[in-house]
Amino acid sequence: MQPKEVIKEWVSLFNQGKASELAELYHIDAINHQVANDPIIGKQAIKEMFITEFDTAEMTCILEHIFEDGEWAIIEWRDPLGLRGCGFFQVLEGKIKFQRGYWDKLSFLKMHKLPIPTE
């Protein structure tokens, strides 16, 4: 699959809250770095991250734009609550090798009425 196709599948699985299936889209040693958090390294750790996140808040990714450039897919997204962000996915051999996401963590926490860290 081309990067754009992989990410369209990623969005579909994300919106269904399917952590195990999402993890299968990643290389065994993939890195997922949401810049508001520390990087997550490895398919198993990424799966565990998604399980925790889906248990913490209801999340929906509404694609606004998707671009492909070589081995990269780039998305701009929003959610039903008004949060916006973007993601960069390096796709090698049909699997996500590296992901970086940009979004406002404070807004996310407030929108979902989650605790705000004091440090």
C-alpha positions as CSV (number, residue, x, y, z in Angstrom):
1,M,0.0,0.0,0.0
2,Q,1.1,3.5,-0.7
3,P,1.5,5.9,2.3
4,K,-1.8,7.7,1.7
5,E,-3.7,4.4,1.6
6,V,-2.0,3.2,4.8
7,I,-3.0,6.4,6.6
8,K,-6.6,6.3,5.4
9,E,-6.7,2.8,6.9
10,W,-5.0,4.2,10.1
11,V,-7.8,6.8,10.4
12,S,-10.5,4.3,9.9
13,L,-9.1,2.0,12.6
14,F,-8.4,4.9,15.0
15,N,-12.0,6.1,14.7
16,Q,-13.1,2.5,15.6
17,G,-10.8,2.4,18.6
18,K,-9.1,-0.7,17.4
19,A,-5.7,-0.6,19.1
20,S,-4.5,-4.1,18.1
21,E,-5.3,-3.5,14.4
22,L,-3.7,-0.1,14.5
23,A,-0.5,-1.5,15.9
24,E,-0.4,-3.9,13.0
25,L,0.1,-0.9,10.7
26,Y,3.5,-0.2,12.3
27,H,7.0,-1.7,11.9
28,I,8.2,-3.7,14.8
29,D,10.6,-0.9,15.9
30,A,8.4,2.0,14.8
31,I,8.5,5.4,16.7
32,N,5.3,7.3,17.5
33,H,6.2,10.8,18.7
34,Q,3.3,13.0,19.6
35,V,5.2,16.1,20.4
36,A,3.1,16.8,23.5
37,N,4.4,13.5,24.9
38,D,7.6,11.4,25.1
39,P,8.2,9.2,22.0
40,I,6.8,5.7,22.1
41,I,9.1,3.1,20.6
42,G,8.1,-0.3,19.2
43,K,4.9,-1.8,17.9
44,Q,3.9,-3.4,21.3
45,A,4.4,-0.1,23.2
46,I,2.4,1.7,20.5
47,K,-0.4,-0.8,20.9
48,E,-0.4,-0.3,24.7
49,M,-0.4,3.5,24.2
50,F,-3.5,3.2,22.0
51,I,-5.3,0.9,24.4
52,T,-4.6,3.4,27.2
53,E,-5.7,6.4,25.1
54,F,-8.9,4.8,23.9
55,D,-9.8,3.9,27.5
56,T,-9.1,7.5,28.6
57,A,-11.1,9.6,26.1
58,E,-13.4,9.2,23.1
59,M,-11.4,10.4,20.1
60,T,-12.3,10.9,16.5
61,C,-10.0,12.0,13.7
62,I,-11.8,13.9,10.9
63,L,-9.5,14.2,7.9
64,E,-9.4,17.7,6.5
65,H,-6.4,17.2,4.1
66,I,-4.1,14.3,3.3
67,F,-1.0,14.6,1.2
68,E,1.6,12.2,0.0
69,D,5.2,12.9,-0.9
70,G,7.4,9.8,-1.5
71,E,7.4,7.7,1.6
72,W,5.6,10.3,3.6
73,A,1.9,10.9,4.2
74,I,0.8,14.1,6.0
75,I,-2.6,14.8,7.4
76,E,-4.4,17.8,8.8
77,W,-7.3,16.8,11.1
78,R,-9.9,18.0,13.5
79,D,-12.2,16.4,16.0
80,P,-15.9,17.0,16.7
81,L,-14.9,19.1,19.8
82,G,-12.9,21.6,17.8
83,L,-9.3,20.3,18.4
84,R,-7.1,20.5,15.4
85,G,-3.7,19.0,14.6
86,C,-1.5,17.5,12.0
87,G,0.4,14.3,11.6
88,F,3.4,13.1,9.6
89,F,3.8,9.4,8.8
90,Q,6.9,7.8,7.2
91,V,5.7,4.6,5.5
92,L,8.2,2.0,4.5
93,E,7.3,-1.3,2.9
94,G,3.6,-0.6,3.6
95,K,4.1,-0.1,7.4
96,I,4.5,3.1,9.5
97,K,8.1,3.5,10.5
98,F,7.9,6.9,12.1
99,Q,5.0,9.1,13.2
100,R,5.0,12.6,14.5
101,G,1.9,14.5,15.6
102,Y,1.2,18.1,16.6
103,W,-1.8,19.1,18.7
104,D,-2.6,21.1,21.8
105,K,-2.5,18.8,24.8
106,L,-3.9,21.4,27.2
107,S,-7.0,21.9,25.0
108,F,-7.4,18.1,24.7
109,L,-7.3,17.7,28.5
110,K,-9.8,20.5,29.1
111,M,-12.2,19.3,26.3
112,H,-12.3,15.8,27.8
113,K,-12.4,17.1,31.4
114,L,-9.2,15.2,32.2
115,P,-6.7,16.2,35.0
116,I,-4.3,18.9,34.1
117,P,-0.7,18.1,35.3
118,T,0.8,20.7,37.6
119,E,4.4,20.1,36.6
